[in-house]
């Protein structure tokens, strides 16, 4: 047999035959490749387990049989989901000869959602939810109240440990599932975040008018709970999203319609901000990447506003407002329900049914025409908002052209302060956006110039939450960032032109540093959102303390680590002199310190900025950087207890 040797690696050639092909039985496939079924085994995947079980209860509500769902986080991070639906069937399933309850929890693609008449509309399209959660749980117990009996089954890592057994009598119907995520699968964390689950459950309550969803967290000294029921449905959802904004018309515009087995409902309201929020759902499943329902809405909204403008003589014959202009300041919730939902991928991020685009387009076109006829004052206010946006867009174009002429924007001429790297492949490069010239100087001296670029910033930059794009292009603090990244901004932003695939914000661990980070993140979120959505933006984590004993120096990134490191350095001598110094800022580190602690890929800590919930992110940026003071004051009062290492 031939052997090829290369350094320390030995490659042995052998025949690739049938023996190499693995057939994964039952739920083994899920445990082998969990990311295929829940997206990832990080915190998002952990929470996805809850959504899968809740979605099954939601399907009972959609079918008209469930009025209340309860989610409980147990003290040991177990999850219990209870509903008052019909209860999972417990009779024998013909194909397998096993109880239907066992089939649902042990066999992939088994469920009442494949045309058997169990559900007309369902979010759990693939029928893998219950069985996947079972496969990825250390243990799972399910109790079904049905036929006057309580039926119980128990599982461990997908395997039956207790066959279906009648354990009592009952006078109600419904299903109760309790599970503990498997730490062998979720190695990053098995701890649930109450706020994440609370936000998702509130979302589900908005989408299902009249359905009560309660959530309780039993882990603290005192349980935390909330019970949510919104008779106004998605109208109240829009009001909730806009609660910290100034709206330009009082009532939420609502429309609903259906065709064949599909139905759609849309609620919208405009505010005086410069950004849009469209939140869409299909069969109660959030579709963050949009799809055909969003396309249909956007097209109809643009056409309806232009038609109204022409009819009311506000727009001249040759004038029109673009889609982006029409959506400035818009908050909209779109919810569609259909029997054969075609989602892209198991995590269902995008809806692919073309027929729903036709339904939504026709519905919005008809209803908005009627609304504008009956409410001309509101129609005029919305159109004026769009026209103002159009004028600002034209001003931004002129400002952009002016800046291009003055600074060489997009001409290849880089900012004077940028110290670029040698590598030209964006996938291999990173740029540090550094607060202050002194820190920038240390970073320039300490960096690895092969792949690390440095862009120092000085002074406070523009708060883009209160400014349109034309003001952004005239801002001397932001132009260097736009130019260095090379991908444009706003509607012209093109991630393919990005010059660096790691954009690292490096600011001091104090109030001013936090402000710089927030200003930059607000800018990226409002004008370069794909940067965050596609995972290009990071925050550097500089150390807080330098700990010295003799000639030995170490650093710590938190108070807890400071205490641990100093104790470790004292060793067997608790009275040994250990000097602890608080870093005042990046600028006081010498280049070697900055490289070792904050810039060396082998030793540094980076936090990737993610965007799991665009609505929540928009709310936070509006509160922190918007015009209204009261929501900001309330936010600070509620969150002050979580602040550590606040420099005054």
KEROVEX-145428 format. One record per residue (C-alpha): x, y, z; residue in one letter. Coordinates in steps of 0.1 Angstrom, whole numbers, plus 5000, padded with zeros to 4 digits. Each point is the difference from the previous one (the first is absolute). Last residue first. Layout:
<rs>
XYZA
...
</rs>
This chain:
<rs>
483255865367X
501249664987X
497449735001X
501749665006X
496749825003X
496450094990X
497349745005X
498250205028X
499750304977X
497849804976X
496550105011X
500950365009X
502050054967X
497149864979X
497550235018X
502250314994X
500449904963X
496249954996X
499450355016X
502650194979X
498549964966X
502150124970X
501849674992X
503449865008X
499549765030X
496249934996X
500049994962X
503249794999X
498449755025X
496749984982X
501749944966X
502049725015X
496949845015X
498250024967X
503049874981X
500349695023X
502949774996X
502450274988X
503649905010X
503050205010X
502949765003X
501950055033X
503849974997X
502549875025X
503750014993X
502749735005X
500649824966X
498450274979X
502550265015X
498150335002X
498750065035X
502349865027X
503349914982X
499850284974X
499050275024X
502749905025X
502650004973X
498950344986X
500150175035X
496850035018X
499150355012X
497950084969X
497749705005X
498650165031X
500250045038X
501349655005X
499449925037X
503249905018X
500349705024X
503349955018X
500649665017X
502149995031X
500049665015X
497949975032X
498049704988X
503249814993X
499249664986X
499150154966X
500050375000X
499750004962X
496949775002X
498350235025X
500750304977X
498649804970X
496849905017X
499350355014X
500750164967X
497949744982X
497050085022X
500550374995X
500149954962X
502449994971X
503149925019X
503750054990X
503249835010X
503550125009X
502949815015X
503250215008X
499150035037X
496449945003X
497850214977X
496350014991X
498950224971X
496250065001X
497150084977X
501149804969X
498950114966X
497049824984X
499950084963X
496550044986X
499249824968X
498150074967X
500149774969X
497249765011X
497850004969X
497150185018X
502450255016X
501650114967X
496749954982X
498750295021X
502250264984X
498050335004X
497849965031X
501749715018X
503650114990X
499350365012X
498449895032X
502949775006X
502550294995X
498150225024X
499649725026X
503749914998X
501050375004X
497650035030X
501449695016X
503550144997X
499050335016X
498449815029X
503049775006X
501649694986X
501950194973X
499249954964X
501049754973X
497249944974X
501149704979X
498949974964X
501049654988X
499249924964X
502150294987X
499850184966X
496249974996X
499050024963X
498049685002X
498150155029X
498350254977X
498450315016X
498350224974X
496650005018X
501750135032X
503850024999X
503049934977X
502149685001X
503550155002X
500649935037X
502750275001X
497850264982X
497049955022X
502150015032X
501950314988X
496750174991X
498649945035X
502050255021X
500050284973X
496249994997X
498650134967X
499049664987X
498249925033X
497950334997X
498849894966X
499149665014X
497550135025X
500750095036X
498649955035X
500949635003X
503250094982X
501650135031X
503050174984X
503549935013X
501650095033X
503650104998X
502849814983X
500049684980X
503149794992X
499849754971X
502449715003X
500449724975X
501149645010X
500949744974X
503850024993X
500350305022X
500049795032X
499150275025X
502050145029X
501350324984X
496750094983X
498049905032X
502250225022X
499550294977X
496349944998X
499850005038X
501650345000X
497950134971X
496749925016X
497449724998X
501149724976X
498249854970X
502149694996X
499849854965X
500349634992X
501349814970X
500049644988X
496549984985X
500750354984X
502849864979X
502450304995X
502649935026X
502550285007X
498050185027X
498850365000X
500950285024X
496950224996X
500650365013X
500250154965X
496849844988X
500349774970X
500050114963X
498549704981X
497550224982X
497149895022X
500250335019X
502750214985X
499850265028X
498750314983X
498549864968X
498549705017X
498850225029X
498150224975X
498549704982X
498949865034X
498550335010X
498150014967X
498749655005X
499250085036X
498050304989X
498149784975X
499349765028X
498950285023X
497650124973X
498649654996X
499749965038X
498150335002X
497749864972X
499449685020X
499150205031X
497750224979X
498449684986X
499349885036X
498550335011X
497950024968X
498649665005X
499350075037X
498050324991X
498349824971X
498549745022X
497049844981X
501750014966X
503449915015X
498449705017X
498249884969X
503250014979X
501949845029X
497549715002X
500149924962X
503850024995X
500749825034X
497749714992X
501149964964X
503750005009X
499549775030X
498249744979X
502450014971X
503049975023X
498349715017X
499849824967X
503850014997X
500649785030X
503750035010X
499950125036X
503450085016X
501749935033X
498449665006X
502749855023X
499649674981X
501050174967X
498150214976X
496349985010X
497349894977X
496750035018X
497449754988X
496850085019X
500450385002X
500150275027X
501450344995X
501050265026X
501550344990X
501050255027X
500950354989X
501850305015X
500850264973X
502250305007X
501549994965X
498049734981X
498750224971X
503450164994X
501649654998X
497449894975X
500650314978X
497850304998X
498750134967X
499950314979X
499450024962X
496350075002X
500250235030X
499649865035X
497750175025X
497350004974X
497749785021X
499849734973X
503750024993X
501049975036X
497549725006X
501449804971X
503650065014X
498949895035X
498249694987X
502949904977X
502650025027X
497849825025X
499149724975X
503649934991X
501149995037X
497149775010X
500549754973X
503749985006X
499449965038X
497649704994X
502449854974X
503049985024X
501250175031X
503549915013X
498850035036X
497149764993X
498449955035X
497849695001X
496450085009X
498749814969X
502250244980X
501350305018X
501450354990X
501450295020X
500650314979X
501850285018X
501050304981X
502550285008X
500050384999X
497850065031X
496850215000X
497749705004X
497749824976X
497549725008X
499449664985X
497949695006X
499849724975X
497949684999X
500249724975X
498049694992X
500749694979X
497749704995X
498150154969X
500550375002X
500050205032X
500050365013X
501150225028X
500850375004X
501050235029X
501250365001X
501150085036X
498250315012X
501750325011X
501950124970X
503550155000X
501349785028X
502750125024X
502149705011X
500449825033X
496849804997X
500449934963X
500849635004X
497149965025X
497650194977X
501049774972X
499449695021X
496750145012X
498750004965X
501649654996X
497449855024X
497550255014X
498849745026X
503549985013X
500749745028X
503249995020X
500749855034X
503350105015X
502249835026X
503150045022X
500349765029X
501750145032X
503449885011X
500849944964X
499849694979X
496249964997X
499550194968X
496450014989X
498350064966X
496350034992X
498550004965X
496350084997X
498549984965X
497550284992X
501750124969X
502749764989X
502850204985X
500350235030X
500249705023X
502749844979X
502150325001X
499650015038X
501249645001X
503150094980X
500850305022X
499649805032X
502249724986X
502850254993X
499550195033X
500149685020X
503349894987X
500449625003X
503249845013X
501249694982X
503150184986X
502949954976X
500149615001X
496449974989X
500049644987X
501849825029X
498350255023X
496649844990X
497150245004X
497649915028X
496449934990X
496550035013X
497049964977X
496350055011X
497249934975X
496350085001X
496649885010X
498150045033X
498149785025X
502949785009X
500949655012X
503449875010X
503349844989X
499049824968X
503349884985X
501750064967X
503349825001X
502650125025X
503750044990X
499350064963X
503250124982X
500350354987X
502850115023X
498049865030X
496349964996X
496949985022X
496349944991X
496950095019X
496349974992X
497550185023X
496549864995X
496550154995X
500349944962X
503050234998X
502450185023X
503549924985X
503150005021X
503550034984X
503349955017X
503450084984X
503649925010X
503450114991X
498350174971X
501350034964X
498149704987X
496850105017X
500150354986X
500649854966X
497049765004X
497750285011X
500950244971X
500549764971X
496750024982X
501550204972X
497450284998X
499750085037X
498550344993X
496649844992X
496750074983X
497349754992X
501149775027X
499249645008X
498549954965X
502549744989X
501750254977X
503549985014X
499650195033X
498849755025X
503449875009X
502949784990X
502950154981X
502649865024X
498949715022X
500449995038X
497750265015X
497149994975X
500249624998X
499949965037X
496850215003X
498549824970X
500249685020X
501949734981X
498949774972X
502350184976X
497850074970X
496749985018X
500650255029X
498549865031X
498050245021X
501650275022X
499350314979X
501850325013X
497650205022X
497050194988X
501350345010X
500350135036X
503750074998X
503149945022X
503750064992X
502549915027X
503750094995X
502949885022X
502650265009X
500649845035X
497750255018X
497349944974X
499150234971X
496349984995X
497950064968X
496250005002X
497749994970X
496350095001X
497150004976X
500649684980X
497549824977X
499450244971X
502449854974X
502250305004X
500149945038X
501049644995X
502850124976X
501150245028X
500449695022X
502349844975X
501850334995X
500750015038X
501949674997X
502150134971X
500550345016X
501449845032X
502649814980X
500950324981X
501250155033X
502949755001X
500650064963X
500450375005X
502349955031X
502449794978X
499349664987X
499150144965X
497250034975X
497549775017X
499849704976X
503250014979X
501950135030X
499349685019X
502249794976X
500949685019X
497350045027X
497450064973X
501249714979X
499949765030X
496350075003X
498849694983X
502949814983X
503050174984X
501149814969X
503750034996X
501849954967X
503649905003X
499249634998X
498550054966X
503450084986X
502850254999X
503249804996X
503150105020X
502850254997X
501950085032X
501050365006X
502750055026X
500450355014X
503050115021X
501950174971X
498449854968X
500149634996X
498149824972X
499349635004X
499249754973X
498649665010X
</rs>
